Amino acid sequence: MENKGAEVNKEIAQRRAESFYLVYAAMGSERSLEKLKGVLADIGLDISLNTLKSYSARHDWVERTSQIPTLPIVNSDVISEMNQRHVSLGRFMQEVALEGLENFNTRTLSAGDASRLLKSGSEIERLASGHVRSKYELAIELLNPIISEIVQLYTRVNVLDDPDTRVRDFVTGADAICDKFIGDVFPREAGK
């Protein structure tokens, strides 16, 4: 006699494990099961560390993540030297711009050129000094709430038995999440 309930539970556990793996893999080289437990707790999923260890072992998470390509590590001294050069360059550009504005002479520097030079110099100095976050950091800050809600949605619908209902509920939920976070920025066209 076939135990359909056990088979359904096994499928649900496999889907849950896969969704948790996707979060784990996205955590980058600093990933750990303890950190994954914390991330999942932050989005309202209370999963025990033993459960995550079991999923990891059963589904070869360590081996799978070892196959993810990594970016080369750049020597921090090289980056520090480059940033210092950029700080100096940014400050020099600002000095030239300010001098040009103080001793305004259209033959040497136009007001527009001085303004652009001042703005560019300020941006270079800020970026090189570390006072402006990188695009990566901004993307993470902006995307984390969206990713968190998508993972929660995926986890909620992944336990549904009917595949059509699962897909429909996921698509509907994902649309709602997109509308919530980016609907004002990129409004949908009528009928789409």
Secondary structure, 3 states (H helix, E strand, C coil): CCCHHHHHHHHHHHHHHHHHHHHHHHCHHHCCHHHHHHHHHHCCCCCCHHHHHHHHHHCCHHHHHHCCCCCCCCCHHHHHHHHHHHHHHHHHHHHHHHHHHHCCECCCECHHHHHHHHHHHHHHHHHHHCCCCCHHHHHHHHHHHHHHHHHHHHHHHCCCCCHHHHHHHHHHHHHHHHHHHHCCCCCCCCCC
